[in-house]
Amino acid sequence: MYKRPAFHIDTSRCTGCKTCMIACMDKHDLPEGVLWRRVTEYVGGEWTARPDGTYTQNIFGYYLSIGCNHCQNPICVRSCPTTAMHKGKDGIVSVDHSKCVGCRYCEWGCPYSAPQYDAKLGKMTKCDFCRDYQQEGKAPACVAACPNRALDYGEYEELAAKYGEVNVIAPLPDPGITQPNLVITLGKNAKPAGSKAGKVSNPEEV
């Protein structure tokens, strides 16, 4: 049983192929428009003319595969009026559909857009850390599917010891809001939280 179930993303390895998204959708048979894991493309930079008429550039881009971070202080749990959204003894944040009324307060509160509304069910859904897979000794679907091994999972302390304790990068929100159980390996183009150097180029997907 976990104390702090966490994900790790290596932005130097992620190519934005979205295999993790497809694996998650397939494993959980998610309906159209419901994405428990999303891949953000963050890009920026410009071309600058030199006095001699040539040009230089500082263009950059990187990808972030983000699902639920099963936060230490999850806003989704605090904002749920029926206690349907809850954090279990294993640290995994889940939805109790017998209590969920589909009010979407959790969705509006979460800065990572982790809770997703299923219109057919009329209830909220979200990443459950592939709890069933892990009980069988298997990795979460997104982690297992990544062709570049950009994703990892496990106990937060172990991941932090292995990869470091960085848990924020542009365009992610301030980690102080929810204390996410997320560990990030920064690539060479990484921009700090709050940076205005770039923009999300695929907002319709995230």
C-alpha positions in Angstrom: 0.0 0.0 0.0 1.3 3.4 -0.9 1.6 6.4 1.4 2.1 8.9 -1.5 1.5 7.3 -4.9 3.3 9.4 -7.5 4.1 9.8 -11.2 7.3 10.8 -12.7 7.7 12.5 -16.1 11.0 13.0 -17.9 10.5 15.9 -20.3 13.8 15.2 -22.0 12.4 11.9 -23.2 8.7 12.7 -23.9 8.2 13.2 -27.6 4.5 14.0 -27.4 3.4 10.8 -29.2 0.4 10.5 -26.8 0.7 6.7 -26.6 0.1 7.1 -22.8 -3.2 8.9 -23.5 -4.4 6.2 -25.9 -3.4 3.4 -23.5 -5.3 5.1 -20.7 -8.4 5.6 -22.9 -8.3 2.0 -24.1 -7.7 0.4 -20.7 -10.6 2.3 -19.1 -12.8 2.4 -22.2 -13.2 6.2 -21.8 -15.9 7.9 -23.9 -15.0 10.6 -26.4 -13.9 13.9 -24.8 -13.0 12.2 -21.5 -9.2 12.2 -21.0 -7.7 11.0 -17.7 -4.2 11.7 -19.0 -3.4 14.6 -21.3 -0.2 15.7 -23.2 0.5 19.4 -23.2 2.7 20.9 -25.8 4.5 24.1 -24.6 6.2 26.1 -27.2 7.8 29.6 -27.6 10.7 31.6 -28.9 11.3 33.9 -31.8 13.6 34.7 -34.7 15.8 37.8 -34.3 17.5 39.7 -37.1 21.3 40.4 -36.8 22.9 43.5 -38.1 24.5 41.5 -41.0 21.1 40.4 -42.2 21.2 36.9 -40.9 18.9 35.5 -38.2 19.2 33.8 -34.9 16.5 32.0 -32.9 15.7 30.8 -29.4 12.7 28.7 -30.4 11.9 25.8 -27.9 9.2 23.2 -27.3 8.5 20.4 -24.9 5.8 18.0 -23.8 4.2 17.2 -20.5 2.2 14.1 -19.9 -0.1 14.8 -16.9 -2.8 12.9 -15.2 -4.1 13.0 -11.6 -1.3 13.7 -9.2 -3.1 12.2 -6.2 -2.1 15.3 -4.3 -1.3 15.6 -0.6 -3.9 18.4 -0.4 -6.4 17.7 -3.2 -8.7 20.6 -4.0 -11.1 18.1 -5.6 -11.7 16.4 -2.3 -12.1 19.7 -0.4 -14.6 21.0 -3.0 -16.8 17.9 -3.3 -20.1 18.6 -1.4 -21.1 14.9 -1.1 -17.7 13.4 -0.1 -17.8 11.3 -3.3 -14.3 12.5 -4.1 -12.0 11.1 -1.5 -8.5 10.1 -0.7 -8.1 6.5 0.3 -5.7 4.9 2.8 -3.5 4.0 -0.2 -3.2 7.7 -1.0 -5.1 7.3 -4.3 -7.8 9.9 -4.9 -11.0 8.2 -6.2 -14.7 8.9 -7.0 -17.5 7.1 -5.2 -20.2 7.0 -7.9 -22.8 6.1 -5.3 -22.3 9.6 -3.9 -21.4 11.6 -6.9 -24.1 13.9 -8.2 -22.1 15.3 -11.2 -22.0 18.9 -9.9 -18.5 19.3 -11.3 -17.1 21.3 -8.4 -14.1 19.0 -8.3 -13.4 19.6 -12.0 -13.6 23.4 -11.6 -11.3 23.4 -8.6 -8.5 21.1 -9.8 -5.7 23.1 -11.4 -4.6 20.0 -13.3 -8.1 19.2 -14.8 -7.8 15.7 -13.4 -11.6 15.0 -12.7 -13.4 14.5 -15.9 -17.2 14.7 -16.4 -18.8 11.7 -18.1 -22.0 13.0 -19.7 -23.4 9.6 -20.3 -23.0 8.6 -16.6 -23.8 12.1 -15.3 -20.9 11.7 -12.9 -17.3 12.5 -12.5 -14.5 10.1 -13.4 -10.7 10.3 -13.0 -7.4 8.4 -13.0 -7.3 5.7 -10.3 -3.6 5.0 -10.6 -4.6 1.7 -12.4 -5.2 0.3 -8.9 -6.4 -3.0 -10.4 -3.3 -3.4 -12.5 -1.1 -2.7 -9.6 -2.9 -5.4 -7.5 -1.8 -7.8 -10.2 1.8 -6.5 -10.0 1.6 -4.5 -13.3 2.4 -0.9 -14.0 -0.3 1.7 -14.8 -1.3 1.5 -18.4 0.2 4.9 -19.3 3.6 4.0 -17.8 3.7 0.6 -19.4 2.8 2.0 -22.9 5.4 4.8 -23.1 7.8 3.8 -25.8 10.5 6.2 -24.6 10.1 5.3 -20.9 9.4 8.9 -20.1 6.9 7.9 -17.4 7.5 6.2 -14.1 5.4 5.6 -11.0 5.7 4.5 -7.4 6.1 5.9 -3.9 6.9 9.6 -3.9 9.9 9.4 -1.6 11.5 6.7 -3.8 10.9 8.6 -7.0 12.2 11.8 -5.5 15.3 10.0 -4.3 15.8 8.6 -7.8 15.0 11.6 -9.9 15.0 14.7 -7.6 12.2 16.7 -6.1 11.3 19.1 -8.9 7.5 19.1 -9.2 6.7 22.2 -11.3 7.6 23.5 -14.8 5.8 26.0 -17.1 2.8 25.9 -17.7 1.9 23.9 -14.6 0.3 25.7 -11.6 2.1 26.5 -8.3 2.6 23.2 -6.5 1.8 24.9 -3.2 -1.9 24.9 -4.2 -2.3 21.1 -3.9 1.1 19.6 -3.1 1.1 17.2 -6.1 2.7 13.8 -5.9 4.6 14.5 -9.1 8.3 14.4 -9.9 9.7 16.0 -13.0 13.0 15.5 -14.8 13.6 18.8 -16.6 14.8 18.8 -20.2 17.2 21.4 -21.6 14.4 23.7 -22.8 12.5 23.6 -19.5 11.0 27.0 -18.4 10.2 27.8 -14.8 6.7 28.0 -13.3 5.1 31.3 -14.2 7.2 31.8 -17.3 5.6 33.8 -20.1 8.1 32.7 -22.6 5.8 30.2 -24.3 2.2 29.1 -24.7 0.2 25.9 -24.8 -0.2 25.1 -28.5 -2.9 22.4 -28.1 -5.4 23.9 -25.6 -8.3 22.0 -27.1 -6.7 18.7 -25.9 -5.8 19.8 -22.3 
